[in-house]
Amino acid sequence: MRFERRLTHGARGFSRACVLALIVASVACGGTGVFRQYEYEEEIYLSLDGTATVYINSSIPALNALRGTSFDSSPAARVDRDAVRAYYSAPATHVSWVRPSRRSNRRFVHIRLEVDDVRRLGEAAPFAWATYRFGEDDDLFIYKQTVGAAAGKDAGKIGWTGRETVAFRLHLPSKIRWNNSRRPIGRGNILAWEQPLTDRLRGVPLEIEARMDPESILYRTLWLFGATFLAVAVGFGIVIWWVMRRGAPQQPVGQV
């Protein structure tokens, strides 16, 4: 399990670098590009041991309206990183970094957290609107998340058009056997659930569920790669032995 966890963490590290690159690219392009953008986005990279890395990408107004915070939502205001870090810090969550951006005349904040046990995520105030369950049942690992009522706080005149969307995304470590997202599984075992911001503000429940194999895809892939490499090495050794044997000088019959 320790070896599998190290492998999983390595894969998650690569995924985190990709996510950060996408964030930087989006900000550099002024928020316009090929990537769909959300007013609030929660993204969980889950490991089979229950640890997780969580990314939150949200506008300050959406964070205030959905979670009841009171951060300054003025477009001219600087994001108070220390205040955001303090809000997301809890015994169950460890903030790695907080980074601001700006899009559509709104301030956005991007947070990365490490979670020791995803089942305890709801103990932290930013995630208390949801329940999280994760465990093994009938030879499958099952993840369930129910997102309930939002704070419903008035965000003021923000300029929302009513077409804004929120998203909840899962990056899963093993083969997905079933899920209720009603969307194709993305490359890298990614599942996504979307909801109109207007529905999320009204607290329309969102049910998230996925069932997966109990063995990490990365672990299985590395074992397969190792077995293939060993087979190739053995085959190569046999060929070398055969060539050397054929090329060895033959001793004349009767010569001592």
Protein Blocks (a to p, Z undefined) as FASTA:
>chain_A
ZZmmmmmmmmmmmmmmmmmmmmmmmmmnnopajbdcdfbdcdddddfkopacddddddfk
lmmmmnopacdfbfkbccdfklmmmmmgcfkbccfbdcdddeehiacdddddddfblklm
mmpmklmmpccddddeehiacddddddddekiaebjnhpahlaccddddddfbdcfbdck
opacdehiiacddddfklmmnopacdddddddfbdfklmmmmmmmmmmmmmmmmmmmmmm
mmmmmmpccddehiZZ
